[in-house]
Amino acid sequence: MAMFIEQLSKMSVDERTNALEAVPEPMRDQMKMLIQTQEDLQHIEAELKPATDAPDKKVEDFTVVKAIATMPSMVKIDALTPGEKKFGDCLDDLEAALHEVGALDEAALKVCGSMSRPHRRNALLLLWQMYQKKLAGKVTLDEELSAPQRSIVNQVAQKTLAMCQMQVMQKRWVQVALAIMRMCAFVVNGLWSHTDADSIGHMATILESDGLPPPKLKLEAATTSKETGESETLVGKPVVLDVRLIREHAGLGELTNTDLLDPQKNPQQILEAYYCLIEGVKPDPTPNSLLGCTPMVVKKLDEKELKLQVPFGGPPTAGTYQLRVHCVSTSVVGADICVDVTLTMVDDDVPALE
């Protein structure tokens, strides 16, 4: 089926319609959904693909918002709410308020102005989802007119962001992966920044309502030879990256969220979850690469640290190399942290036996 879906996604609209007509009806709707999902992912990939002249440039949050807002599947908003029911009349006010609170800088405003009316609406509604707490008292949306559209934008965004994570990992696009994970946390919580005090304060309130403490993290990492445990590794020999995520907030909080305690709703009993991304830092113009991505989970509130060992083959030539270890969360704002690590490869100076 996967091969057929891929072939369909490359067809023209008429060709695809004719091909789907030949598919038994029970499978037709499922295949249409799969095609739409693939088209969305291809669209996101094309929108966020790193520039060849700046492959390691940070991907701005608005770039991700625009990519999501212009996905093919967002057309369903207009199918369910034809003509926007006059909701579009308040877009200028919403855009101005978003600009006032810093959600849209001058460059983003210019991009918004160049977007089609539906795409602009989608982008502004997604930003509203992120900034609504900051916009309180500055702008009001008509609940009856906006709620259905906001709901669709939010649902599609969350679903797409979750699927995008694996796709960008496979591409080894470090900055894109980090941007997608950042946006996941923003959209899920209705927040906008990992550093803004107000955003972090709102996150603390959300966590405390579940009986969870706001994360206070410290990240340590070092490379050693897998064979000797020494800080230097012989060329051609395997290396181990040791990562320690220290939870300085361990033991705090008293879990009250019954969903987290329910084995059916939370079968793995995960209370906190992070991804550890390992970035190989390379000299310009070679792009940095994503060397690995491993989940790190917390199942007890008093767990003081998470440990991770990542073995990999070292570079083939002697020298000093740089790695960057990121610890990020897709569900908690303000929990991102990173640390740089040095990897030293040395030549074997023992003469070969004759």
Secondary structure, DSSP 8 states (H G I E B T S, - for coil): -HHHHHHHHTS-HHHHHHHHHTS-HHHHHHHHHHHHHHHHHHHHHHHH--BTTBTTS---HHHHHHHHHT-GGGGHHHHHSGGGGGGGGGHHHHHHHHHHTTSS-HHHHHHHHHS-HHHHHHHHHHHHHHHTTTTTTT----HHHHHHHHHHHHHHHHHHHHHHHHHHHHHT-HHHHHHHHHHHHHHHHT---SS-HHHHHHHHHHHHHTT-----EEEEEEEEETTT--SEEETTSEEEEEEEEEETTTT------HHHH-TTTSTT--SEEEEEEEEEE--TTS--EEEEEEEEEE-STT--EEEEEEEEE--SS-EEEEEEEEEE-SS-TT--EEEEEEEEEE---S----
